[in-house]
Amino acid sequence: MTSPGPAPQNLPPEQVFDWLDVEAEKRAEAGLVRKLRIRQAQEPELDLAGNDYLGLARDKRVAGAAAAAALRWGAGATGSRLVSGTTEVHAELEHELARFCGTQAALVFSSGFTANLGAVTALSGADSAIVTDKYIHASLIEGCRLSRSDIAAVAHSDPSAFKHALATRRKPRALVVTDSVFSVDGDIAPLEQLAGVCREHGASLLVDDAHGFGVLGEGGRGAVHAAGLSSAPDVVTTITLSKSLGAQGGAVLGPRRVIKHLVDTARSFIFDTGLAPASAAAALAALTALKAEPELATKVTDAAGNLAMQLKAAGFRVSLPDAAVISVQAPSPEAAVAWAASCADQGIRVGCFRPPSVPDGISRLRLTARADLTEADVDRAVGVITAAAPPGATS
C-alpha cells in the first residue's frame, strides 16, 4: 500500500497563500527572482533584447496600418472569430501568409503561444504519441501536457533519437514537434532529416518557425520553406507575428484540411478572443514591407554573425547563430542578472535568460540582431558587454 499523503490543513484565510512566500524565498536564494520593467515609448538604449528582427515594429507603414485599422474596426476583435466574425483583415492576412510561405492555408491566432497550443492539441490526442526535441519552447511543452498523448522528449537535434522513439511508440498515430531555430542558443534543427525520419515511421511533423520566419529562407520565408517542406502534405508550421513582423499574434500554416480541422477543434482558437484587427493589419503591412525589401532577412543574419564573431574573439562562450539569436554564457544566475543590468546602465539592453527558461541550466545573456543594426552599433555593443563582464565570463 502507498503511504497516505499529508493530512489536509484547515488554514485561516490569511494563511492560505503562505506557501507562496516560501516559494519566493527559494527563488530569491537561487537568484531567480524576476521583475517587470516599465519602459518608455522612446528609450536611449540600443535594444539587443527584443525580437523585432526586421526593425518593423516602429516602421511608419506598419504602425500607420495598425492605427487606421483601429479607427475602422475598433480597438479589439470583441469576441471569438467564430462568434463575432472574422474581419476582412484577418482573411487577407491568412491568404497572404499562406501564399508567401508556400502553404495551402493559414489560420491566425491571438498569439504565437495560443497557435502552438492549438496546433499541438488538435493534431494529437489519446491515440497519439508525441516525440519532441527536449529544448522546445514552453508553449509547445504546454501543448504536449494538454494533449493526453504519450510524450517522449529526446536528445536535442538528434534524428536518431527521434527515430528510436517513433519506432518504439505504443500509439498508432505520431506527431514530431520541434522548433526550427531554438530560442536560447539560436541553433537550427535538422528539419530535412527529421522529415525523413517522420516519413519512415508514418508521423507528421510540426515545426515552430517563430525565430526562422522573416530571417531565413528565400526573402525571409522561413526555415521550413528553406528546407523545402512548406508545401509538404505531412508538415505543419507555426509562426509568430510579433517577431519579424513587429506586430502581435501567431499563425498556423499547412495543408488545407489541417487548417479546417483547427477551426473545428483547436480550443485556443475557438474559445479565445480573436487577434485585434489593428495587430492583423500591422502584420499584413509588415509582410508587404518584407516582400518589397527581401534584403532585410540577409541584413539580420549578417549582423548576427558579426556580433557573435566579435564576442567570440573577445573570449566569451558564444553560440554561433543560424539566425538572429546569440547567447553568451554567464558563470551564474546572479552574475547574468548583474551583467545585463550593467550593460543597460551603459546603454545596451540585452536579454537575461536563467533557469527554468534555459533547458540546460546555464544562465546566459541573450542577444538578438536586427536588420537595422550598423557596424558601429555592433562595435559599441561588444565594447560594453566586454567592459561589463563578470569574473568567469570568458573562457
N, C-alpha and C positions, 0 to 999 in steps of 0.2 A: 504493500500500500504506500502511496505517496503521503508524505507528512503534510498536515494541514498548513495553510498559509497563515500569515499574521492575522490575529483577531481584528475585526473591524473596530475603528476608533470613533466614538461619538464625540467629535470635537465641537466646541462652541464656534459660532460663525467667524469670530475674529481670528481663529487659528486654522481655519480650513486651508488657507493658502500658505501656511508657514513653511511647507516643503519647498516652495519657490525660493525662499531666502536661502535655504541650504544649498539648492542647486546653483544659485547666483554666486555664493561663496566659492563653490567648486570651480566655476568658470573663471572667477577672478584669480584664484590660485594658479590656474593653468594658463593665464594670460589670454583668455578667450572672450573677454567682455567686448561687446560691440556697441557702438554709439552712432546715432543718427547725426549727420552734419547738415545744418541748414546752409544751403548755398545761395548765392546771389544770382540775379539774372545775368550779370556780366561779372566775370571774375578774372583777376590778372594772371592766375597761374596757367602754365602750359598743361593742358589736360592729356595725360597718358593713362588715365584710369577708365574712362568711359569707352563705350563700344560704337561710337559714331565714326565707323571706319572710313567712310567716304566724305566725311565733313559736310553732310547734307542736313543735319538737324536744324541748323540756323540759316540754311540757304533760303533766300527770299522766295524762290519758286515754290519751295516745299512749305514754308511757314505761311506764305500767302494762300496756297491752296487749302491749307487747314482752316485759315480764318474765313475764307469765302464759303467753305462747306459748313462751318459752324453757323454762319449767318443764314444760310439757306435751309439747312436740315435741323438746326438746333444743337445744343451742347452735347447731347447723348443720343444713343440709339433707342432709348425709352423702354426696351424690353428685349426678350429673346428674338432673334431674327425670324424664328418660326411663328412668333406671336405678333410682333409689331411690324413685321415685314422687312424685307431686305431692300435697301436703297439701291438705286442705280449705280452709286459709287462703289458699293461692295461688289456688285456683279461685274462692273468693269475692271476692278482691281483683280478679281479672281481670273477673269478672262486673260488679262494682260500678264499676270504671273505665270499662268499655265503656258501661254504662248512663248514667253521669254525663256522659260526653263525647259521647254520641250516636253511637257506632260499633257495628258488628255484633259485634266481638270484640276481645279484647286478649290479649297474651302478656307475662308478667312475666319479666324478665331479672335477672341479679345486679347490674347497674349500668346507668346511662344510656349509658356508653361501650360496653358489650357489646350493648346494644339497638341502637345506631346501627350498630355493626359488622355485626351480624346482618341488620338490615333492608337496608342498602346492598348488601351482598354477595349476599344471597339474591334481591334484586329486580333484579339487573343480570347481568353476565357478559360473555363474549367477543362475544356478538351484540348488545351494548347500547352505547349512548352515554350518558354521564352528563354533565349540564350543571349546574354548581354556582355558587352565589354565591362570589366569591373570599374572603369573610370567614367561611365556615362554620367550625364547631367542629372541633377537632383530631380528635375521634372520627369525624366524618363524613369528614374527609380520609383517615384511615387506612382506613376502609371503601372509599373510592374506590380507594386504592392497591392494595388486595387484590382488587378486583373483576374485574380483567382487561378492563375496559371502556375504550373511548375516553373520555378525560376532557377537558372544557373548563371552565375556571374563568373566569367572566365578571364584568363590572363590577358592583359592589355595588348591589343593589336596583334594577337596570335591566332592566325587562321586555323592552325592545327588544334588549338584548344576549342574553338567553335565546332570544328569537325567532330571531335570526340564527343562533345556534349550533345550534338544533334544525333549522332549515331547511337547513343545510349539512352535517348529520351524514352519516356514511357507514355507519351501522349501522341495521338495521331497527327495533330497539326503542330507547326512550329513557326515561331517568329524570331528572327535575329534582330537585335537592337543595338545600334552604335551611334556615337557622334561621328561626324565627318572630321571636323577639326576639334580637338579636345580643348576645353575652355581654360584649363590650368596651364599646361605647357605649350599648347598651340601646335601639337603634332597631329598628323593626319592619319586616319585609319586606312588600312589596305582594302579599299572598297571593292576593287575588281576581284581580288582573291576571295573576299567574303561572299560576294555574289556567286562566285563559282562553287564555294562550299555549300551555300544555300541550295543551289540547283542540284547538287549531288544528293541532297537529302530532303528535297521537296519542301523547303522552307521559304517563307517570304522574308524580305529584308526591309527594315525601317531605319532610315538614316536621318539624324538630326543635323541639318546643314546650317545651323544658326551662324556659325563662325566661318563658313565657307562661302555662303551666298553673298554676292556682291564683291567678293575678294578673289576667288579662284575661278578657273574655267574661262571659256571664251567670253569676253566682255563682262565678267563677273557673274556668269550663270550658275556658278557654284561647283562644289566638289563632285556632286553626283553627276552633273552634266559632263564635267571633265573626265569622269570615269566611264562615260558612255552608257550610263544606266538610267538616265532621266525618263526615257520612254519605255523602259522595260515593264512587262506586264506583272512582274513579281516584286517590284521595288516601289516603296513609298517614301517621300521626302517631307520632312517638316522644316520650316524656316521661321525666323522672327522678322518682323517689320521694324524692330526697334534698334537694330544694329546698323547694317549698311544702308538701310533706307531711312534711318534717322527719325522714325515715327513711333508707332506703338502698335502692338498686335502680333499675331502669328498666322501661319497658314500651313495646311497640309496639301501636298501636291502628289498626283499619281494617277492610276487608271480611273476611268470614269466610274466604274462600278464600286471602287473603293470609296470615292467621294460620296456617292449616293448612299452607301452603307453608313458613312459617318453622319450624314444629315439625319438618318433614321435612328441611329443608335448611340452616338457619342454624347454622353451626358454633359460633358463640359462645353458642348455646343448647344444642345437642346435647352438646357436649364440656365444658361449664362446670358446675361445681357450682352447684346451684340457689340462689336467694336464701334466706337464713336465714329460717325461719318467724317468728322474732321481728321481723325487719325487715318482712316481709309483714304481720304483724299490726299493727305500728306504723303502716304506711302506710294500712291499712284504717281504723284508728281516727282517723287524721288526716283522711282523706276524709270520714268520718262527721261529724267536727267542722266541716269546711268546709261540708258540706251544712246543718248546723244553724246556722252563722254565716256566711252568704254575704257579709255586710258586710265580712269580713276582707279580701277582694280589693280593695275600694274604699279601705280604710284604707291599703293598701300604696301604691297609685298616688297617693293624696293626699299621703302622707309623702314620696314620691319627688319629686313636683312641688314641694313646699315646700322641700325640701333643695336641689334644683337651682336654683330661682329665687333663693334667698338667696346661693348660691355665685356665681351669675352676676352678681348685683348687687354682690358684693364684688370683681368684676373678673377672675374666673377664666375660663379657656376650658373651658366645661362643656357636656356633651351634655344635651339636653333629653329626659328619659326618656319612652318609650312604655309602660314597665312599671316594674320596680323598680330597674334598673341605671342608675347615673350614673357618668360618667367625668370626671375633672379632669386636663387635660393638664399634664405636668411638662416642664421645659426639657431634661432629660437622664435617662438611666437612673440615674446616680448620685444626681441630685437627687431622683428619685422614691423611691429607697430611703431616703435621709436624711429626706425629708419624712414618709414613712409611719412611720419609727422615732420621729421627734419627736412625731407625733400619738399614737402608742402610749404614749410616756412621759408624755403629758398626759391619758391616759385614754380615747382614742378609737382603736379598732382599725379600720384601713382596709386595703383591698387595694392591692397594688402590682403593676401589670402592665407588663412590659418585653418587648422582642423576645426570643424569637420568639412570645410569647403575644399580641402585638398585631400584626395583619397590616399595618398602615400604618407600623410602625416608630416610632410616637410613644409614649413612656412615659407612664404615667398613674397617678393614684390611681383605684382603682375602688371605688365606694361602693354599698352595697345597702340599700334601705329595707326596713322590716319593718312589719307591721300594728300592732305594739305600741310603735312609736316615738311619743313625745309631742312636743308643740311645744317643750317645754323641752329634750328630747334633741336636736332639730334645731338649736335656737339654740346649744346648747353645742358641737355638732359643728362648726358653721360658724365659731364663735369660735376653736376650737382649730386647725382647718385653716388659717384665715387667719393666726393668730399664728405657725404653724409653717412657713408657705410660704417656699420658697427664692427668691432673686432670679430674676426672669424668669418667675415662675409666673403673674403677672397680665398681662393684655393692655393 
